[in-house]
Amino acid sequence: MDSWRRPSIPQLPGHGPEPRLRDTATGGLRAAAEGADRGTATVYACGITPYDATHIGHAATFTAWDLLIRAWLDAGRSVTYIQNVTDVDDPLLERAERDGEDWRVLADREIQRFRGDMVALRLIPPAHLIGAVEAIPLIERFAERLADRGSLYDLDGDVYFARAADSGFGELSGPGTVPNLGLPQMLELSAERGGDPDRPGKKDPLDVIVWRAERPGEPAWDSPFGRGRPGWHVECAAIATDYLGPAFDVQAGGFDLVFPHHEMSASHARVAFAGHPGHVFARVYAHAGMVGLDGEKMSKSLGNLVLVSRLAEEGEDPMAVRLALLAHHYREDWEWTAGGGLSEARDRLARWRSAVAAALDGLAPHGSAQAVLAAVRERLADDLDAPGALAVVDRWADAILAERPIGDPASPPADRAEGYLVRDAVDALLGVAL
């Protein structure tokens, strides 16, 4: 399916440092991309299930990966960014049935709204935005690889993946990792997040569906496994490895995807590519925190949503919305407050724009913009420290707006180019148009 329009990105002098990310599995700070030759960096980000518009939690997550891509580009790398859209799944079908709407019409409308929200927030689009429906042929091929390795079994027409087939199961979230989940926690999370650990007949409660047999009234496709549709975890494993190869740099998503989704996708890939030399699937796992509203995680299932499109309809500047997101570190859990965070973001945006205008009038000391550029680069390279980067620009803006007369002997020589460089740095690295 089509992605969305790419924002223009100013060219900055020099290159920034290679970004590092906090790996979810180990807790260690690691170079986000492998190799020192500034080649291609690769990232797979789990996308939306399109049964409602983009909410602030989605926007915060995707804005984090946008920062990563901008930091990579600034470091001199090319980037291959892949994102999926789960455009056939139980939540989508349930919403369509509830509203008396064709599931395809619902998905198409919400995907288009999502694209519009991403354009408004100036997010760099993925090289490929891949829907589950269009990916069914490659998912089938991937599932056949799993079958060839003896890791699938039939249960009343449904095809399950046996987690026992993967000796590395738990490398992301199991005992000894930072998430450090034991079996009781895994079972609980599986039940909460789309699994069926209590289904009779399964070889293991944590085994997951790879191909769901056709049910009355549900969409289905012919396959070597019978008519049906793919499971969620195999969808991402198949798309990621088809477009990025068996090994890639970063798997990105919300923290609620650590288990079972990312654990299972990696497990599928390890089995499918058994014998592949070296590492299989993601080298680094990056997970964004949860955004809450009124004391609960913001989610479609709870209905406690603040929608990006609705904020825009109410006249909110998308750059203020983006700044409200950037005020929180991507790994942080936080609470959305229109009266607090969004109001502060409006004020910050106005202050930055005023400072840039003043700098373009010659009120910025020579060399101040280079210092801003270097410090913002350093902050983003350190696990995408957006709040630290905002503080750098805040200090520069506050100094400019203090209005020290340029003729003051204590003032360094002024240069209009300072304003242009800060404006371009904020645009290129933080994605905020001033």
BELMONOR-V988595 format. One record per pair of residues at least 12 apart in sequence whose C-alpha atoms are under 6 Angstrom apart, sorted by the first residue. I is the first residue (numbers start at 1). J is the second residue. If there is no record, write none. Layout:
BEGIN
[[I | J] [I | J]]
END
This chain:
BEGIN
[[1 | 129] [1 | 130] [3 | 129] [4 | 115] [4 | 125] [6 | 124] [6 | 125] [7 | 122] [9 | 428] [10 | 424] [10 | 428] [15 | 74] [15 | 75] [16 | 74] [16 | 75] [16 | 377] [17 | 75] [18 | 75] [19 | 32] [19 | 381] [20 | 32] [20 | 381] [20 | 382] [20 | 383] [21 | 383] [23 | 284] [23 | 285] [23 | 286] [24 | 285] [24 | 286] [25 | 172] [25 | 177] [25 | 178] [26 | 177] [26 | 178] [27 | 178] [33 | 249] [38 | 77] [39 | 77] [40 | 77] [40 | 78] [40 | 79] [41 | 79] [42 | 79] [42 | 80] [42 | 81] [42 | 248] [42 | 249] [43 | 81] [43 | 249] [43 | 250] [43 | 251] [44 | 82] [44 | 83] [44 | 251] [45 | 83] [45 | 252] [45 | 253] [46 | 83] [46 | 84] [46 | 253] [47 | 83] [47 | 84] [47 | 85] [48 | 85] [49 | 86] [49 | 87] [50 | 107] [50 | 110] [50 | 111] [51 | 92] [53 | 110] [54 | 114] [54 | 307] [54 | 308] [55 | 305] [55 | 306] [55 | 307] [55 | 308] [56 | 306] [57 | 291] [60 | 325] [61 | 288] [64 | 330] [66 | 123] [70 | 429] [81 | 126] [81 | 127] [82 | 126] [82 | 127] [82 | 128] [83 | 129] [84 | 129] [84 | 130] [84 | 131] [85 | 130] [85 | 131] [86 | 131] [86 | 132] [87 | 131] [87 | 132] [120 | 318] [121 | 318] [139 | 238] [142 | 238] [145 | 272] [146 | 272] [151 | 165] [157 | 213] [158 | 211] [158 | 212] [158 | 213] [159 | 209] [159 | 210] [159 | 211] [160 | 208] [160 | 209] [160 | 210] [161 | 207] [161 | 208] [162 | 207] [163 | 207] [166 | 271] [169 | 267] [172 | 263] [209 | 231] [210 | 230] [210 | 231] [210 | 234] [211 | 229] [211 | 230] [211 | 231] [212 | 228] [212 | 229] [213 | 228] [214 | 227] [214 | 228] [233 | 261] [233 | 265] [237 | 265] [246 | 280] [246 | 281] [247 | 280] [247 | 281] [247 | 282] [248 | 281] [248 | 282] [249 | 282] [249 | 283] [250 | 282] [250 | 284] [250 | 285] [251 | 282] [251 | 285] [252 | 286] [252 | 287] [253 | 287] [254 | 287] [254 | 288] [255 | 287] [255 | 288] [255 | 289] [266 | 281] [288 | 330] [288 | 331] [289 | 331] [289 | 332] [289 | 333] [290 | 333] [291 | 333] [291 | 334] [291 | 335] [292 | 335] [293 | 335] [293 | 336] [319 | 432] [320 | 345] [320 | 346] [323 | 345] [324 | 341] [324 | 342] [324 | 345] [326 | 386] [327 | 387] [328 | 387] [352 | 397] [353 | 434] [355 | 397] [355 | 400] [355 | 401] [356 | 419] [359 | 416] [359 | 419] [360 | 416] [360 | 419] [362 | 414] [362 | 415] [362 | 416] [364 | 414] [365 | 412] [365 | 413] [365 | 414] [366 | 413] [366 | 414] [366 | 415] [369 | 418] [369 | 422] [376 | 389]]
END
